[in-house]
């Protein structure tokens, strides 16, 4: 009987030891997984911070445009042979309102993408060249003077948002048949100006003060 009790006690001890070891192993395994998650998160945050500092944040408008084009081309889904039309960049809160700033970005992207071998289509061309004593003209923004249809294309659209000391610019390439976003890019033009009305040319007119003769 004593031997039986001894065997049961020994088996119980061994079982508890094994269970304790399994529990410790699971704890260590879970700790390792959590540690790996933390390290992965740190690495991704470091990459994001590096990209923000050296890729998406720019100090000049020219480098901002170059950054947008470079980011767009990182996506290998872009088909260089497919026609691309580029539209004016608009205000984030008003999709039908642009400015010289928005037009400069779109015009400059035409140059950037065209020089990189993309098939850019100028859809603003008239059906004829008009001439007067001041010059010759082909481009127009009058819809009745444009071609009625555009072939299967990519469409480059973009928005900008004015913030304190900076302008955030977002752009994407959309398949005009499926609506699928092919690629996108974001850049921050950090101009550092307190008042950006000089950039957007919407400064309020200076206040006029009337000078009158004082009556005694």
Secondary structure, DSSP 8 states (H G I E B T S, - for coil): -HHHHHHHHHHHHHHHHHHHHHHHHHHHHHHHHHHHHHHHHHHHHHHHHHHIIIIIEESSHHHHHHHHHHHHHT-TT--TTS-EEE---EETTBTT---HHHHHHHHHHHHHHHHTT--B--TTEEEEEEEETTEEEEE---GGGS-S---S-EEEEEEEEEETTEEEEEEEEEETTT--EEEEEEEEE----S-THHHHT---------------
